[in-house]
């Protein structure tokens, strides 16, 4: 998603009153800095999303589940930036995944769950870097002077270095879809909890595939011989 990234302005009602007037068409990516403290301010985006595309970006910090639930109730697409989640945050990410999978009010996509589920169902390919718009090969992010924060081959180089150093990625079954995402910026980060998150989502994907196959079989019963 190519959009104007908005940081530090969610608490300013005048900004969103102006944005709701529909004077511009560029999509907005509204980044929360502290989900636990800012989640209730998401109501300010209700009128804005009527006149332009809006996405909410939530960093993996305590309180992310509250923000995620409210964003879903407002039917606003959401991007979760998991980073290198703590055990506490991993619990919220798993709860968020269950919410995404099971709650009927979820209509807008929640990344990275949405794309990862499609991968596990064989419906698309790619890595978390791509799903979260963080692969500099596809979308370059710059500093205040416009200089790229990472080279275009960053993901490839990062993954190659992890393999060379013998990181746990070498034998990880999730390597193709993760591509070392959870080993940045600290390569020694333990992915045990992340692997379980992946496994839970893959299990849900298998369940969905079986349920759809059973439904199709019921709608198209085998003719009698």
Backbone as a chain_set.jsonl record, in Angstrom:
{"seq": "XXXXXXXXXXXXXXXXXXXXXXXXXXXXXXXXXXXXXXXXXXXXXXXXXXXXXXXXXXXXXXXXXXXXXXXXXXXXXXXXXXXXXXXXXXXXXXXXXXXXXXXXXXXXXXXXXXXXXXXXXXXXXXXXXXXXXXXXXXXXXXXXXXXXXXXXXXXXXXXXXXXXXXXXXXXXXXXXXXXXXXXXXXXXXXXXXXXXXXXXXXXXXXXXXXXXXXXXXXXXXXXXX", "coords": {"N": [[0.85, -1.193, 0.0], [0.747, 2.076, -1.001], [1.001, 5.029, 0.573], [0.338, 8.054, 2.469], [2.175, 8.249, 5.335], [1.137, 8.656, 8.58], [2.068, 9.912, 11.598], [1.922, 10.377, 15.115], [-0.265, 12.117, 15.208], [-2.777, 11.261, 15.819], [-4.143, 12.021, 18.078], [-5.092, 14.562, 17.573], [-7.92, 16.21, 16.992], [-8.638, 18.15, 15.091], [-7.069, 17.721, 12.84], [-8.159, 15.365, 11.786], [-10.753, 16.071, 11.32], [-10.373, 17.818, 9.212], [-9.231, 16.047, 7.352], [-11.418, 14.459, 6.849], [-12.94, 15.942, 5.153], [-12.482, 15.365, 2.575], [-10.71, 16.493, 0.7], [-8.448, 15.48, -0.445], [-7.113, 12.601, -2.177], [-5.219, 10.746, -1.619], [-4.29, 7.726, -0.055], [-4.216, 7.08, 3.509], [-1.961, 6.059, 5.998], [-2.223, 5.358, 9.148], [-0.322, 5.511, 11.934], [-0.052, 4.01, 15.037], [1.489, 4.903, 18.077], [1.452, 4.175, 20.753], [-0.446, 1.69, 21.435], [-2.105, 0.927, 23.639], [-2.751, 3.318, 24.884], [-3.746, 4.912, 22.848], [-5.842, 3.706, 21.478], [-8.62, 4.331, 21.713], [-8.831, 6.69, 20.337], [-9.118, 6.023, 17.725], [-11.673, 6.254, 16.807], [-11.837, 8.709, 15.628], [-11.273, 8.34, 13.02], [-13.461, 7.452, 11.687], [-15.155, 9.039, 10.004], [-13.268, 9.81, 8.187], [-12.517, 7.532, 6.727], [-14.621, 7.236, 5.034], [-14.284, 8.977, 2.93], [-11.765, 8.55, 1.901], [-9.164, 6.056, 1.396], [-8.033, 4.314, 4.231], [-5.603, 3.01, 6.418], [-4.681, 1.325, 9.389], [-1.808, 1.161, 11.31], [-0.335, -0.908, 13.641], [1.995, -1.186, 16.116], [3.754, -3.94, 17.638], [3.083, -3.881, 20.638], [2.253, -3.815, 24.177], [-1.262, -3.815, 24.634], [-2.043, -3.898, 22.033], [-4.107, -5.592, 21.22], [-6.536, -4.43, 21.998], [-6.592, -2.175, 20.329], [-6.605, -3.455, 17.87], [-9.057, -4.851, 17.879], [-10.874, -2.716, 17.974], [-10.277, -1.361, 15.593], [-11.079, -3.318, 13.784], [-13.822, -3.384, 14.305], [-14.519, -0.965, 13.266], [-14.164, -1.475, 10.672], [-11.747, -1.037, 9.318], [-8.846, -1.572, 7.441], [-5.954, -3.219, 8.752], [-2.561, -3.172, 9.79], [-0.282, -5.153, 11.405], [2.714, -4.716, 13.048], [4.962, -6.864, 13.945], [7.639, -6.987, 14.809], [10.134, -7.938, 17.067], [8.639, -9.741, 19.079], [7.817, -9.641, 22.579], [7.247, -12.174, 25.172], [4.805, -11.456, 26.404], [3.591, -9.837, 24.454], [3.435, -11.679, 22.393], [1.396, -13.316, 23.339], [-0.772, -11.594, 23.017], [-0.691, -11.304, 20.25], [-1.329, -13.921, 19.423], [-3.91, -14.072, 20.48], [-5.037, -12.056, 18.965], [-4.862, -13.209, 16.447], [-6.653, -15.365, 16.718], [-8.974, -13.906, 17.078], [-9.134, -12.631, 14.58], [-9.563, -14.889, 12.975], [-11.929, -16.085, 13.966], [-13.941, -14.264, 14.76], [-17.005, -12.972, 13.7], [-17.355, -10.293, 13.026], [-15.132, -9.334, 11.799], [-14.149, -7.977, 8.888], [-12.49, -6.39, 7.3], [-9.118, -6.749, 6.043], [-6.497, -8.063, 8.128], [-3.252, -7.637, 8.419], [-0.264, -9.201, 9.448], [-1.623, -11.57, 9.306], [-3.627, -12.093, 7.394], [-2.424, -12.419, 4.786], [-0.582, -14.423, 5.356], [-2.216, -16.544, 6.05], [-3.353, -17.009, 3.549], [-1.091, -17.912, 2.181], [-0.581, -20.344, 3.517], [-2.782, -21.704, 2.706], [-2.21, -22.155, 0.134], [-2.721, -20.168, -1.722], [-1.31, -17.923, -2.384], [2.02, -16.47, -2.613], [5.13, -15.309, -1.168], [6.739, -13.19, 1.323], [6.779, -12.253, 4.833], [7.972, -9.783, 4.977], [7.175, -8.609, 2.571], [4.369, -8.711, 2.796], [3.941, -6.883, 4.805], [4.729, -4.527, 3.74], [7.453, -3.919, 3.996], [9.656, -4.632, 2.602], [12.431, -3.431, 1.146], [13.078, -3.79, -1.511], [10.762, -3.601, -2.894], [9.272, -1.473, -1.779], [10.622, 1.47, -0.965], [11.846, 3.048, 1.918], [12.613, 6.185, 3.292], [14.923, 8.425, 5.046], [14.793, 11.605, 6.818], [16.099, 13.165, 4.998], [15.546, 11.941, 2.686], [17.08, 9.777, 2.006], [17.557, 6.306, 1.369], [16.585, 3.964, 3.861], [17.337, 1.331, 3.955], [19.257, -0.838, 1.811], [18.187, -1.999, -1.469], [18.506, -4.742, -1.718], [18.305, -5.704, 0.842], [16.78, -7.685, 2.339], [17.472, -10.121, 1.129], [20.266, -10.093, 1.554], [20.364, -9.982, 4.354], [19.119, -12.437, 5.024], [20.945, -14.208, 3.874], [23.204, -13.745, 5.468], [22.318, -14.68, 7.939], [22.068, -17.415, 7.402], [24.726, -18.012, 6.83], [25.819, -17.576, 9.327], [24.808, -19.65, 10.735], [22.3, -19.511, 11.975], [19.123, -20.247, 13.627], [17.371, -20.232, 11.566], [18.314, -21.798, 9.514], [17.391, -24.453, 9.649], [14.722, -24.085, 9.772], [11.332, -24.575, 9.108], [9.71, -22.529, 8.394], [11.153, -20.733, 7.016], [10.944, -19.828, 4.202], [8.641, -18.156, 4.147], [9.054, -16.42, 6.212], [11.678, -15.394, 5.986], [13.742, -14.472, 7.632], [12.619, -12.391, 9.05], [11.974, -12.102, 11.796], [14.414, -12.078, 12.923], [15.53, -9.624, 12.971], [16.027, -6.534, 14.557], [17.886, -7.935, 16.087], [19.83, -10.639, 15.742], [20.007, -12.866, 17.409], [17.594, -13.299, 18.568], [15.119, -15.412, 19.945], [13.012, -17.556, 18.212], [11.02, -19.223, 19.115], [8.38, -18.772, 20.188], [7.262, -17.431, 18.019], [7.324, -19.376, 16.028], [5.4, -21.109, 17.009], [3.169, -19.511, 16.753], [3.03, -19.35, 13.94], [2.539, -22.067, 13.436], [0.036, -22.389, 14.633], [-1.525, -20.755, 12.995], [-1.209, -22.052, 10.554], [-2.462, -24.462, 11.158], [-5.069, -23.556, 11.449], [-5.532, -22.759, 8.822], [-5.47, -25.238, 7.523], [-7.732, -26.359, 8.687], [-9.755, -24.693, 7.695], [-9.533, -25.268, 4.968], [-10.266, -27.994, 4.958], [-12.909, -27.78, 5.911], [-14.128, -26.305, 3.86], [-13.82, -28.097, 1.765], [-15.421, -30.208, 2.654], [-17.863, -28.915, 2.697], [-18.21, -28.348, -0.014], [-18.358, -30.962, -0.973], [-20.744, -31.725, 0.184], [-22.53, -30.072, -1.117], [-22.289, -30.951, -3.65], [-23.027, -33.837, -4.068], [-21.884, -37.203, -4.556], [-23.015, -38.892, -7.403], [-25.375, -41.627, -7.461], [-24.345, -44.966, -8.179]], "CA": [[0.0, 0.0, 0.0], [1.49, 3.325, -1.069], [0.141, 5.989, 1.251], [0.996, 9.0, 3.361], [2.283, 7.688, 6.679], [0.801, 9.69, 9.554], [2.515, 9.527, 12.935], [1.856, 11.379, 16.173], [-1.36, 13.073, 15.02], [-4.069, 10.643, 16.076], [-4.806, 12.726, 19.17], [-5.478, 15.914, 17.17], [-9.208, 16.102, 16.299], [-8.734, 19.074, 13.962], [-6.437, 17.075, 11.689], [-9.048, 14.363, 11.199], [-11.912, 16.793, 10.792], [-9.947, 18.313, 7.902], [-9.052, 14.891, 6.467], [-12.741, 13.927, 6.517], [-13.595, 16.798, 4.173], [-12.318, 14.758, 1.263], [-9.996, 17.366, -0.228], [-7.357, 14.731, -1.06], [-7.469, 11.22, -2.461], [-4.127, 9.853, -1.258], [-4.571, 6.904, 1.128], [-3.501, 7.398, 4.736], [-1.531, 4.956, 6.864], [-2.173, 5.983, 10.465], [0.533, 4.685, 12.789], [-0.17, 4.192, 16.482], [2.753, 4.821, 18.799], [1.16, 3.468, 22.0], [-1.798, 1.155, 21.233], [-2.89, 0.903, 24.87], [-3.198, 4.669, 25.218], [-4.339, 5.616, 21.707], [-6.842, 2.934, 20.731], [-9.937, 4.97, 21.686], [-8.803, 7.794, 19.373], [-9.39, 5.513, 16.382], [-12.996, 6.709, 16.389], [-11.68, 9.916, 14.823], [-11.074, 7.97, 11.622], [-14.71, 6.934, 11.132], [-15.582, 9.865, 8.87], [-12.177, 9.898, 7.206], [-12.505, 6.349, 5.865], [-15.709, 7.36, 4.068], [-13.869, 9.792, 1.782], [-10.48, 8.091, 1.366], [-8.677, 4.808, 1.969], [-7.274, 4.464, 5.476], [-5.105, 1.812, 7.076], [-4.119, 1.539, 10.712], [-0.615, 0.367, 11.603], [-0.22, -1.104, 15.079], [3.225, -1.879, 16.519], [3.556, -5.032, 18.603], [3.312, -3.414, 21.998], [1.106, -4.118, 25.03], [-2.456, -3.062, 24.289], [-2.344, -3.997, 20.598], [-5.355, -6.314, 20.986], [-7.623, -3.461, 22.102], [-6.587, -1.38, 19.11], [-6.969, -4.335, 16.768], [-10.496, -5.104, 17.95], [-11.617, -1.507, 17.622], [-10.072, -1.14, 14.159], [-11.926, -4.269, 13.067], [-15.216, -2.969, 14.455], [-14.692, 0.182, 12.373], [-13.946, -2.01, 9.324], [-10.573, -0.387, 8.744], [-7.719, -2.495, 7.288], [-4.953, -3.068, 9.802], [-1.247, -3.807, 9.633], [0.424, -5.39, 12.656], [4.164, -4.8, 12.893], [5.317, -7.681, 15.116], [9.003, -6.785, 15.284], [10.63, -9.092, 17.829], [7.683, -9.618, 20.188], [8.06, -10.219, 23.901], [6.243, -13.197, 25.5], [3.511, -10.799, 26.664], [3.028, -9.404, 23.174], [3.09, -12.886, 21.645], [0.07, -13.726, 23.802], [-1.751, -10.722, 22.368], [-0.709, -11.64, 18.831], [-2.099, -15.159, 19.278], [-5.307, -13.727, 20.711], [-5.455, -11.299, 17.794], [-5.036, -14.153, 15.352], [-7.911, -16.072, 16.96], [-10.024, -12.921, 16.809], [-9.202, -12.498, 13.114], [-10.08, -16.118, 12.378], [-13.199, -16.581, 14.497], [-14.982, -13.281, 15.049], [-17.729, -12.641, 12.468], [-17.368, -8.872, 12.675], [-13.909, -8.995, 11.063], [-14.362, -7.931, 7.445], [-11.3, -5.807, 6.67], [-7.933, -7.591, 6.273], [-5.535, -7.787, 9.185], [-1.939, -8.155, 8.045], [0.19, -10.164, 8.458], [-2.424, -12.792, 9.381], [-4.409, -12.278, 6.173], [-1.601, -12.959, 3.705], [0.037, -15.671, 5.795], [-3.252, -17.566, 5.924], [-3.454, -17.322, 2.121], [0.083, -18.73, 1.842], [-0.773, -21.689, 4.056], [-3.851, -22.341, 1.949], [-1.732, -22.333, -1.224], [-3.385, -19.187, -2.575], [-0.363, -16.879, -2.766], [3.356, -16.661, -2.072], [5.726, -14.075, -0.673], [7.236, -13.248, 2.695], [6.208, -11.266, 5.742], [8.512, -8.479, 4.584], [6.323, -8.087, 1.502], [3.006, -8.54, 3.295], [3.893, -5.731, 5.691], [5.29, -3.371, 3.022], [8.74, -3.598, 4.591], [10.743, -5.109, 1.745], [12.905, -2.254, 0.398], [13.146, -4.082, -2.936], [9.481, -3.202, -3.468], [8.884, -0.155, -1.277], [11.774, 2.079, -0.301], [11.559, 4.042, 2.941], [13.752, 7.079, 3.431], [15.037, 9.25, 6.24], [14.3, 12.968, 6.617], [16.761, 13.717, 3.814], [15.145, 11.167, 1.522], [18.019, 8.692, 1.749], [16.974, 5.007, 1.714], [16.986, 3.421, 5.154], [17.948, 0.033, 3.694], [19.48, -1.107, 0.381], [17.104, -2.77, -2.085], [18.725, -6.185, -1.514], [18.463, -5.907, 2.279], [16.214, -8.949, 2.824], [18.316, -11.199, 0.608], [21.553, -10.03, 2.246], [20.102, -10.334, 5.758], [18.872, -13.872, 5.093], [22.207, -14.874, 3.568], [24.088, -13.638, 6.621], [21.791, -15.583, 8.961], [22.442, -18.78, 7.007], [26.18, -18.125, 6.986], [26.136, -17.606, 10.758], [24.229, -20.842, 11.349], [21.14, -19.18, 12.806], [18.084, -21.288, 13.634], [16.669, -20.165, 10.28], [18.849, -22.814, 8.599], [16.555, -25.659, 9.675], [13.358, -23.67, 10.091], [10.385, -24.846, 8.029], [9.024, -21.293, 8.044], [12.122, -19.817, 6.407], [10.522, -19.155, 2.966], [7.645, -17.112, 4.358], [9.577, -15.473, 7.206], [12.867, -14.763, 5.391], [14.548, -13.807, 8.654], [11.958, -11.179, 9.554], [12.012, -12.007, 13.253], [15.819, -12.009, 13.344], [15.983, -8.244, 12.801], [17.445, -6.218, 14.375], [18.752, -8.769, 16.93], [19.847, -11.978, 15.138], [19.942, -13.925, 18.416], [16.222, -13.413, 19.078], [14.581, -16.769, 19.869], [11.75, -17.58, 17.469], [10.165, -20.315, 19.597], [7.0, -18.32, 20.243], [6.829, -17.082, 16.665], [7.075, -20.636, 15.329], [4.112, -21.616, 17.471], [2.167, -18.657, 16.105], [2.927, -19.841, 12.569], [1.913, -23.389, 13.456], [-1.389, -22.202, 14.936], [-2.188, -20.208, 11.815], [-1.235, -23.111, 9.55], [-3.499, -25.401, 11.569], [-6.352, -22.934, 11.108], [-5.653, -22.818, 7.369], [-5.836, -26.621, 7.189], [-9.121, -26.55, 9.115], [-10.606, -23.996, 6.727], [-9.5, -26.033, 3.719], [-11.09, -29.2, 5.147], [-14.319, -27.391, 6.025], [-14.608, -25.926, 2.531], [-13.908, -29.325, 0.965], [-16.604, -30.935, 3.109], [-19.033, -28.167, 2.25], [-18.352, -28.572, -1.452], [-18.808, -32.337, -1.164], [-22.148, -31.776, 0.557], [-23.323, -29.378, -2.133], [-22.161, -31.715, -4.893], [-22.881, -35.235, -3.658], [-21.522, -38.166, -5.605], [-24.227, -39.533, -7.928], [-25.431, -43.077, -7.21], [-23.851, -45.796, -9.294]], "C": [[0.879, 1.234, 0.0], [0.587, 4.434, -0.538], [0.989, 6.988, 2.014], [0.994, 8.406, 4.764], [2.118, 8.805, 7.7], [1.172, 9.198, 10.949], [2.334, 10.697, 13.895], [0.712, 12.365, 16.073], [-2.731, 12.507, 15.368], [-4.842, 11.387, 17.166], [-5.289, 14.111, 18.822], [-6.792, 15.86, 16.387], [-9.32, 17.013, 15.076], [-8.137, 18.47, 12.69], [-7.422, 16.148, 10.995], [-10.355, 14.971, 10.724], [-11.599, 17.331, 9.403], [-9.815, 17.161, 6.912], [-10.393, 14.336, 6.01], [-13.483, 14.777, 5.496], [-13.395, 16.317, 2.743], [-11.613, 15.62, 0.248], [-8.816, 16.677, -0.9], [-7.756, 13.281, -1.238], [-6.37, 10.235, -2.057], [-4.479, 9.046, -0.018], [-3.702, 7.321, 2.322], [-3.176, 6.122, 5.497], [-1.283, 5.564, 8.239], [-1.454, 5.055, 11.441], [0.301, 5.024, 14.255], [1.213, 4.072, 17.113], [2.597, 4.018, 20.088], [-0.265, 2.932, 21.911], [-2.672, 1.203, 22.481], [-3.475, 2.269, 25.199], [-3.998, 5.325, 24.094], [-5.532, 4.926, 21.071], [-8.188, 3.637, 20.644], [-9.992, 6.131, 20.689], [-9.071, 7.338, 17.947], [-10.773, 5.914, 15.889], [-12.916, 7.955, 15.511], [-11.534, 9.611, 13.337], [-12.359, 7.509, 10.936], [-15.137, 7.722, 9.903], [-14.521, 9.932, 7.785], [-12.241, 8.725, 6.223], [-13.643, 6.367, 4.839], [-15.239, 8.055, 2.797], [-12.519, 9.373, 1.193], [-10.087, 6.777, 2.032], [-7.812, 5.094, 3.189], [-6.828, 3.085, 5.938], [-4.537, 2.207, 8.423], [-2.925, 0.611, 10.898], [-0.406, 0.319, 13.11], [1.09, -1.817, 15.384], [2.93, -2.921, 17.577], [3.994, -4.574, 19.984], [2.103, -3.793, 22.849], [-0.088, -3.22, 24.703], [-2.858, -3.174, 22.835], [-3.694, -4.657, 20.347], [-6.558, -5.374, 21.07], [-7.729, -2.646, 20.821], [-7.04, -2.202, 17.912], [-8.476, -4.585, 16.733], [-11.305, -3.884, 17.521], [-11.475, -1.2, 16.138], [-10.961, -2.064, 13.345], [-13.389, -3.862, 13.149], [-15.528, -1.778, 13.562], [-14.483, -0.194, 10.91], [-12.821, -1.283, 8.585], [-9.454, -1.415, 8.617], [-6.604, -2.175, 8.279], [-3.667, -3.79, 9.437], [-0.603, -3.921, 11.006], [1.912, -5.504, 12.368], [4.718, -5.555, 14.101], [6.711, -7.449, 15.652], [9.56, -8.059, 15.892], [9.832, -9.134, 19.124], [8.138, -10.297, 21.465], [7.034, -11.317, 24.15], [4.858, -12.607, 25.743], [2.831, -10.411, 25.361], [2.654, -10.599, 22.312], [1.718, -13.42, 22.056], [-1.014, -12.89, 23.128], [-1.825, -11.006, 20.866], [-1.503, -12.916, 18.572], [-3.586, -14.904, 19.498], [-5.865, -12.935, 19.534], [-5.692, -12.189, 16.592], [-6.354, -14.915, 15.504], [-9.096, -15.15, 16.683], [-10.228, -12.755, 15.308], [-9.88, -13.707, 12.48], [-11.527, -16.418, 12.755], [-14.294, -15.535, 14.624], [-15.684, -12.837, 13.769], [-17.712, -11.166, 12.095], [-16.11, -8.45, 11.907], [-14.173, -9.096, 9.569], [-13.138, -7.378, 6.711], [-10.082, -6.677, 6.968], [-7.085, -7.104, 7.431], [-4.232, -8.447, 8.771], [-1.037, -8.192, 9.275], [-0.614, -11.465, 8.432], [-3.075, -13.11, 8.026], [-3.594, -12.946, 5.067], [-0.964, -14.286, 4.092], [-0.971, -16.819, 5.71], [-3.411, -17.982, 4.46], [-2.283, -18.177, 1.654], [-0.138, -20.172, 2.287], [-1.909, -22.443, 3.357], [-3.47, -22.512, 0.476], [-2.297, -21.337, -2.211], [-2.484, -18.03, -2.985], [1.011, -17.246, -2.232], [3.898, -15.305, -1.641], [6.197, -14.255, 0.756], [6.588, -12.145, 3.528], [6.729, -9.87, 5.422], [7.602, -7.82, 3.544], [4.925, -7.793, 2.017], [2.862, -7.265, 4.115], [4.5, -4.477, 5.063], [6.63, -2.935, 3.597], [9.92, -4.17, 3.811], [11.221, -3.94, 0.891], [13.074, -2.514, -1.09], [11.871, -3.605, -3.634], [9.064, -1.807, -3.049], [10.045, 0.408, -0.474], [11.312, 3.127, 0.708], [12.806, 4.878, 3.162], [13.77, 7.822, 4.745], [14.544, 10.661, 5.92], [14.929, 13.632, 5.402], [16.422, 12.939, 2.543], [16.088, 10.039, 1.177], [17.413, 7.365, 2.184], [17.499, 4.495, 3.049], [17.703, 2.081, 5.001], [18.194, -0.111, 2.202], [18.38, -2.012, -0.168], [17.267, -4.273, -1.855], [18.843, -6.542, -0.032], [17.984, -7.28, 2.731], [17.078, -10.12, 2.383], [19.649, -11.256, 1.349], [21.413, -10.458, 3.707], [19.916, -11.839, 5.915], [20.151, -14.658, 4.835], [23.165, -14.857, 4.739], [23.631, -14.566, 7.75], [22.179, -17.03, 8.663], [23.93, -19.005, 7.221], [26.567, -18.26, 8.449], [25.531, -18.813, 11.473], [23.056, -20.562, 12.265], [20.088, -20.281, 12.715], [17.262, -21.281, 12.346], [17.09, -21.305, 9.345], [17.939, -24.028, 8.513], [15.09, -25.333, 9.932], [12.429, -23.887, 8.9], [9.647, -23.596, 7.568], [9.936, -20.311, 7.318], [11.6, -19.129, 5.144], [9.553, -17.993, 3.196], [8.108, -16.056, 5.362], [10.758, -14.686, 6.656], [13.659, -13.95, 6.408], [13.919, -12.583, 9.266], [12.145, -11.02, 11.062], [13.436, -12.052, 13.816], [16.396, -10.608, 13.134], [15.285, -7.368, 13.843], [18.399, -7.105, 15.182], [18.741, -10.193, 16.388], [19.701, -13.113, 16.136], [18.548, -14.088, 19.018], [15.709, -14.838, 18.89], [13.198, -16.753, 19.238], [10.786, -18.661, 17.947], [8.695, -19.919, 19.602], [6.435, -17.986, 18.879], [6.499, -18.346, 15.871], [5.731, -21.234, 15.745], [2.965, -20.813, 16.873], [1.944, -19.097, 14.669], [2.183, -21.167, 12.518], [0.412, -23.286, 13.736], [-2.146, -21.689, 13.723], [-2.255, -21.241, 10.695], [-2.312, -24.138, 9.877], [-4.881, -24.856, 11.228], [-6.587, -22.972, 9.602], [-6.068, -24.214, 6.914], [-7.296, -26.891, 7.552], [-10.09, -25.9, 8.132], [-10.677, -24.772, 5.417], [-10.359, -27.284, 3.818], [-12.574, -28.852, 5.189], [-14.897, -27.023, 4.663], [-14.761, -27.15, 1.635], [-15.14, -30.127, 1.357], [-17.885, -30.25, 2.661], [-19.289, -28.397, 0.768], [-18.859, -29.982, -1.739], [-20.29, -32.476, -0.827], [-23.052, -31.127, -0.476], [-23.316, -30.138, -3.445], [-21.985, -33.191, -4.567], [-22.589, -36.124, -4.849], [-22.791, -38.873, -6.099], [-24.196, -41.015, -7.673], [-24.976, -43.84, -8.42], [-24.985, -46.673, -9.823]], "O": [[1.68, 1.418, 0.916], [-0.453, 4.738, -1.122], [2.194, 6.802, 2.187], [-0.063, 8.098, 5.314], [2.866, 9.782, 7.688], [0.65, 8.188, 11.419], [2.56, 11.853, 13.537], [0.711, 13.367, 16.788], [-3.739, 13.198, 15.227], [-6.072, 11.377, 17.165], [-5.847, 14.793, 19.682], [-6.775, 15.492, 15.213], [-10.025, 16.681, 14.123], [-8.65, 18.691, 11.593], [-7.517, 16.139, 9.768], [-10.995, 14.438, 9.818], [-12.453, 17.307, 8.517], [-10.237, 17.28, 5.762], [-10.499, 13.8, 4.906], [-14.546, 14.379, 5.02], [-14.05, 16.795, 1.817], [-11.877, 15.504, -0.949], [-8.237, 17.229, -1.835], [-8.634, 12.783, -0.534], [-6.566, 9.023, -2.142], [-4.924, 9.617, 0.978], [-2.601, 7.844, 2.154], [-4.009, 5.224, 5.621], [-0.258, 6.206, 8.466], [-1.923, 3.955, 11.732], [0.44, 6.176, 14.667], [2.011, 3.224, 16.713], [3.496, 3.27, 20.471], [-1.206, 3.638, 22.272], [-3.864, 1.494, 22.384], [-4.579, 2.36, 25.736], [-4.834, 6.192, 24.35], [-6.179, 5.508, 20.201], [-8.848, 3.558, 19.608], [-11.074, 6.515, 20.245], [-9.234, 8.167, 17.052], [-11.024, 5.916, 14.683], [-13.831, 8.224, 14.733], [-11.655, 10.503, 12.497], [-12.352, 7.208, 9.742], [-15.449, 7.132, 8.868], [-14.836, 10.092, 6.606], [-12.041, 8.91, 5.023], [-13.625, 5.594, 3.88], [-15.733, 7.761, 1.708], [-12.169, 9.803, 0.094], [-10.605, 6.425, 3.092], [-6.972, 5.994, 3.179], [-7.582, 2.116, 5.858], [-3.979, 3.293, 8.58], [-3.03, -0.593, 10.666], [-0.312, 1.352, 13.773], [1.28, -2.952, 14.947], [1.963, -2.796, 18.328], [5.11, -4.839, 20.431], [1.033, -4.066, 22.304], [0.065, -2.013, 24.519], [-3.881, -2.624, 22.426], [-4.366, -4.327, 19.369], [-7.501, -5.511, 20.291], [-8.823, -2.45, 20.291], [-7.767, -1.712, 17.048], [-9.093, -4.533, 15.669], [-12.294, -4.004, 16.798], [-12.45, -0.818, 15.49], [-11.533, -1.652, 12.336], [-14.12, -3.983, 12.166], [-16.673, -1.597, 13.145], [-14.607, 0.646, 10.019], [-12.93, -0.963, 7.401], [-9.135, -2.08, 9.602], [-6.35, -1.014, 8.599], [-3.685, -4.874, 8.854], [-0.4, -2.919, 11.692], [2.322, -6.306, 11.53], [4.923, -4.964, 15.162], [6.959, -7.686, 16.834], [9.467, -9.133, 15.297], [10.284, -8.628, 20.151], [8.752, -11.364, 21.448], [6.044, -11.401, 23.423], [3.852, -13.189, 25.337], [1.632, -10.631, 25.188], [1.667, -10.549, 21.578], [0.966, -13.917, 21.218], [-2.048, -13.416, 22.718], [-2.905, -10.952, 20.278], [-2.267, -12.986, 17.609], [-4.426, -15.454, 18.786], [-7.02, -13.115, 19.147], [-6.612, -11.955, 15.808], [-7.088, -15.09, 14.531], [-10.103, -15.576, 16.118], [-11.36, -12.741, 14.826], [-10.68, -13.563, 11.556], [-12.275, -16.954, 11.938], [-15.474, -15.885, 14.598], [-15.024, -12.37, 12.84], [-18.025, -10.819, 10.956], [-16.037, -7.322, 11.419], [-14.395, -10.189, 9.047], [-12.794, -7.848, 5.626], [-10.013, -7.286, 8.036], [-6.968, -5.905, 7.684], [-4.121, -9.673, 8.773], [-1.068, -7.256, 10.073], [-0.328, -12.358, 7.635], [-3.068, -14.257, 7.578], [-4.036, -13.934, 4.479], [-0.822, -15.176, 3.254], [-0.613, -17.936, 5.339], [-3.584, -19.165, 4.163], [-2.459, -19.068, 0.823], [0.092, -21.107, 1.52], [-1.98, -23.67, 3.417], [-4.284, -22.953, -0.335], [-2.354, -21.615, -3.409], [-2.857, -17.236, -3.849], [1.155, -18.215, -1.487], [3.212, -14.287, -1.737], [6.071, -15.336, 1.331], [5.943, -11.237, 3.004], [6.007, -8.885, 5.578], [7.302, -6.63, 3.629], [4.356, -6.745, 1.712], [1.802, -6.639, 4.124], [4.757, -3.489, 5.752], [6.92, -1.741, 3.682], [11.047, -4.189, 4.304], [10.496, -3.496, 0.0], [13.201, -1.567, -1.866], [11.894, -3.251, -4.813], [8.559, -1.036, -3.866], [10.402, -0.126, 0.576], [10.489, 3.986, 0.391], [13.919, 4.352, 3.213], [12.776, 7.856, 5.471], [13.945, 10.886, 4.868], [14.354, 14.562, 4.836], [16.939, 13.233, 1.466], [15.914, 9.394, 0.142], [16.814, 7.29, 3.256], [18.693, 4.578, 3.336], [18.565, 1.734, 5.808], [17.433, 0.429, 1.399], [17.715, -2.714, 0.595], [16.275, -5.0, -1.801], [19.421, -7.573, 0.31], [18.711, -7.977, 3.44], [17.379, -11.01, 3.179], [20.109, -12.333, 1.728], [22.243, -11.204, 4.227], [20.481, -12.449, 6.823], [20.413, -15.659, 5.501], [23.865, -15.839, 4.985], [24.457, -15.168, 8.436], [22.569, -17.775, 9.562], [24.348, -20.047, 7.727], [27.518, -18.965, 8.785], [25.719, -18.981, 12.678], [22.834, -21.292, 13.231], [20.152, -21.14, 11.836], [16.533, -22.235, 12.074], [16.314, -21.727, 8.487], [17.734, -24.576, 7.429], [14.307, -26.219, 10.274], [12.721, -23.423, 7.797], [9.035, -23.584, 6.5], [9.535, -19.181, 7.037], [11.796, -17.921, 5.013], [9.636, -16.968, 2.52], [7.609, -14.93, 5.359], [10.841, -13.47, 6.83], [14.18, -12.879, 6.095], [14.601, -11.805, 9.933], [12.44, -9.926, 11.543], [13.633, -12.061, 15.031], [17.614, -10.432, 13.122], [14.066, -7.455, 13.995], [19.611, -7.032, 14.979], [17.745, -10.898, 16.551], [19.311, -14.217, 15.756], [18.349, -14.933, 19.891], [15.845, -15.411, 17.809], [12.316, -16.019, 19.683], [9.827, -18.98, 17.245], [7.854, -20.649, 19.077], [5.258, -18.229, 18.612], [5.515, -18.383, 15.132], [5.014, -21.799, 14.919], [1.919, -21.365, 16.53], [0.802, -19.207, 14.223], [1.311, -21.372, 11.674], [-0.386, -24.012, 13.143], [-3.265, -22.123, 13.448], [-3.246, -21.302, 9.967], [-2.998, -24.63, 8.981], [-5.756, -25.595, 10.775], [-7.712, -23.192, 9.153], [-6.912, -24.36, 6.03], [-8.01, -27.57, 6.814], [-11.116, -26.483, 7.781], [-11.749, -24.916, 4.829], [-11.096, -27.609, 2.888], [-13.398, -29.537, 4.583], [-16.029, -27.39, 4.347], [-15.701, -27.24, 0.847], [-15.83, -30.668, 0.493], [-18.862, -30.903, 2.295], [-20.424, -28.612, 0.345], [-19.683, -30.183, -2.63], [-21.009, -33.245, -1.465], [-24.185, -31.559, -0.692], [-24.227, -29.991, -4.26], [-20.902, -33.741, -4.77], [-22.983, -35.844, -5.981], [-23.558, -39.396, -5.291], [-23.124, -41.619, -7.665], [-25.193, -43.416, -9.556], [-24.783, -47.445, -10.76]]}, "num_chains": 1, "name": "protein.A"}
